[in-house]
Amino acid sequence: MGNTLSNLVQTKITPGLYKQYIAGATTSWMEANARGVVYKGGKYVMMHEMEVQGLGDYDRNLGFPRGNITGSKKQYEMKKDRGREFLIDAVDSDETGFLVTAASVMAEFQRKHVIPEIDCYRYSQIYQIMKDGKYNATNVKDTAISKAKIVMTLLEDIAQVQDEMGMDVPLMITMSRKTQMLLGQEFIHNLDYATFRAGALNTKVRSLDGNPINLVPSVRLYTQYDYHDGVTPDHEAGGFEKSSGAKEMKWIIMPVTAPIALAKVDNMRAFSPEEYQGAHAWKVDYRIFHDLWMLPDGQRCTVIRTGNITE
C-alpha cells in the first residue's frame, strides 16, 4: 500500500505544490538558467564551462588564425539539503481524507516556510558570491545614499551593468517595495510594464527601460541568514532567521542569465498507519536539495547596493 500511497501523493499533491512554488517564489525565474545543468542524482550536478578566443587578422596567404576552445565539466554540490516529516492522526482521516489533509498541510508548509527560505537563501547567496569574488570592490556598494539621490544612484548602477554586458542583454532589477516607494510616486508612475516569465507562468510587472522590476518582501533581501536544523534545543521549530549583523540589500541588478538556481524535491513518501510504527498516524515526508551558482561573466555584470538610505 505504501508504494501506491506514495504514487497517489506524487500524482495528486506534487503538481499543485510545483505550481504554488512557481507562483510564490520570487526567484523561480532563476531556474530557467539551469537548463544546461546535468543533474547527477542526490545533491550533485555537472555544469559545462567554455571559453573561446576572440577574432584575429585574416591573412591572404596563411588564411584564418586558429582559435582555441577551452571547455570543461565541473561538478557542483547543492549545499542545502532540507526536509521535514509530518504525522496526520489516523482517527481523523481515511485514505481519501489523508490526501486532502496532506495537500493542505504541504501547501501551508510550502507557502510559509519553503518558498521564503529558498528566496532568502538565493538572494543572500548572490551577495556572498559577489562579496567573496573578484568584483567585490566595484560591484558591492555599501555607501549611504540620500533619498534625493536614490533615483540617480539606481540609474547609475543600471548603467554600470549595461556598460559591462551591453544593451542587448535583458537584466533583472530586484528590490523591495519599501525601496521602490522611496523612488517617488512620479518616477513609479512613469515606469513601463513588461511581461515577466517564470516557468509556465507569465506575470505583468513594472519595468524600467523594458527591464522587469522584481519586487520582493524586504525580509527576504538580507545578506545572511541562519538555518535551523529542527532538532537542536530551542531550534526544534526549524526554519531560518536573519543573521545578526546582516544588511538589507536595497537592490540587486544583474543579467537575467547570471544566477543559476536549481531545486530538486525528492519523491515525497507517504506511509499508512499500518506501515508507520511510530504512532497511529499517516506519515508524509518532504526533502529538497537546492543551491545557486554564478559563473564569472554573471558576477562581472552584477551590482548590489546595501548602503543605508538617508534623509
Secondary structure, DSSP 8 states (H G I E B T S, - for coil): -HHHHHHHHHHHTHHHHHHHHHHH-TTGGGGGGGTT-EE-STTEEEEEEEEE------BTTTBS----EEEEEEEEE--EEEEEEEEEEGGG--HHHHHHHHHHHHHHHIIIIIHHHHHHHHHHHHHHHHHHSTTHHHHEE---EEGGGHHHHHHHHHHHHHHHH-SSS-EEEEEEHHHHHHT-HHHHHT-EEEEEEETTEEEEEEEETTEEEEEE-GGG-BS-EEE--SSSTT-TT--EEE-TT--B-SEEEEETTSEEEEEEE---EEE-TTT--SSSEEEEEEEEEEEEEE-HHHHHT-EEE---EE-
